[in-house]
Amino acid sequence: GANVANEAARDEFCESTVGFANAGNGAVWQKLFDCPTFRVNSIGDVPGVELCGALKNVVALGAGFCDGLGLGGNTKAAIIRIGLGEMIAFCKAFYGSAVKDQTFLESCGVADLITTCFGGRHRKCAEEF
């Protein structure tokens, strides 16, 4: 992430992060997929990228429940902020210094979290629930 599939399919701008253990592999993936409307960045943090991709969905459920209950933007912003902190704490608890702080500022981190909390299917499903 951060990308929503239907927007990527319409060739709207989006970006993504590739986590790598081997810099050469990261460069290959970046070169293969990077284009003007699909920007790809790579970072040497496989567990951080993978966990961000999974954990943001949990936060998006909270954002969707917030929307469904009509709790407003301030509450939703708090859920996203606290959720990001919990994502960081979870990653650090299980992987320690192997997870880079910078990963959370990449598109797989805060950008994907925001995208999913405002337009992702997990948010939409929770809102309807």
C-alpha positions in Angstrom: 0.0 0.0 0.0 -1.1 2.7 0.0 -3.3 1.8 -2.8 -6.9 0.8 -3.3 -7.3 -1.8 -6.1 -10.0 -0.1 -8.1 -8.1 3.2 -8.2 -4.9 1.4 -9.3 -7.0 -0.4 -12.0 -8.2 3.0 -13.2 -4.5 4.1 -13.5 -4.9 6.7 -10.8 -1.8 7.6 -8.9 -0.8 5.3 -6.0 2.3 4.1 -4.3 3.6 0.9 -2.7 6.5 -0.3 -0.6 8.5 -3.4 -1.2 10.3 -4.8 1.8 13.6 -6.6 1.1 16.2 -8.7 2.8 18.6 -8.4 -0.1 19.0 -4.9 -1.6 19.5 -6.3 -5.1 16.1 -8.0 -4.9 14.5 -4.8 -3.7 16.0 -2.9 -6.6 14.7 -5.4 -9.1 11.1 -5.3 -7.7 11.2 -1.5 -7.6 12.4 -1.3 -11.2 9.9 -3.9 -12.4 6.8 -2.1 -11.0 7.7 1.5 -10.6 6.0 3.8 -13.2 4.6 7.4 -13.2 1.2 6.4 -11.8 2.4 3.5 -9.5 5.4 4.7 -7.5 7.3 1.9 -5.7 9.8 2.4 -2.9 11.9 -0.3 -1.3 13.1 -0.6 2.3 15.2 -3.3 4.0 12.5 -4.2 6.5 10.5 -7.3 5.5 8.7 -7.9 8.8 7.8 -4.2 9.2 6.3 -3.9 5.7 4.3 -7.2 6.1 3.0 -6.3 9.6 2.0 -2.8 8.5 0.0 -4.4 5.7 -1.9 -6.6 8.1 -2.3 -4.5 11.2 -3.7 -1.5 9.4 -6.8 -3.6 8.6 -7.5 -3.9 12.3 -7.3 -0.2 12.8 -9.5 0.3 9.7 -12.2 -1.8 11.4 -12.1 0.6 14.3 -12.4 3.6 11.9 -15.3 1.9 10.2 -17.2 1.3 13.4 -16.5 5.0 14.3 -18.1 6.0 11.0 -21.0 3.7 11.4 -21.8 5.0 14.8 -21.5 8.6 13.6 -18.8 9.5 16.1 -17.1 12.1 13.9 -13.8 13.0 12.6 -12.1 13.8 15.9 -12.8 10.3 17.2 -11.7 8.7 13.9 -8.5 10.7 14.0 -7.8 9.5 17.5 -8.5 5.9 16.5 -6.0 6.2 13.6 -3.4 7.9 15.8 -3.7 5.4 18.6 -3.9 2.5 16.1 -0.6 3.6 14.5 1.0 3.7 18.0 -0.3 0.2 18.6 1.0 -1.0 15.3 4.5 0.3 16.1 4.4 -1.2 19.6 3.3 -4.6 18.2 6.1 -4.7 15.6 8.7 -3.6 18.1 7.5 -6.2 20.7 7.9 -9.1 18.2 10.8 -7.9 16.1 12.6 -5.3 18.1 15.2 -3.3 16.2 14.7 -5.4 13.1 11.7 -3.2 12.4 12.8 0.2 11.2 11.1 3.4 12.4 11.2 4.7 8.8 8.9 1.9 7.7 6.0 3.5 9.5 6.5 6.7 7.4 6.6 4.8 4.1 3.6 4.2 2.0 3.1 0.8 3.6 2.8 2.5 7.0 0.9 5.7 7.7 -0.2 6.3 4.1 -1.7 2.8 3.8 -3.3 3.2 7.2 -4.9 6.5 6.2 -6.1 5.1 2.8 -7.6 2.1 4.4 -9.3 4.0 7.2 -11.0 6.3 4.7 -11.7 4.1 1.7 -10.7 0.5 2.3 -13.0 -2.5 2.4 -12.4 -3.2 6.0 -13.6 0.2 7.0 -16.6 -0.1 4.7 -17.6 -3.5 6.1 -17.2 -2.2 9.7 -19.3 0.9 8.9 -22.1 -1.3 7.6 -21.9 -3.6 10.6 
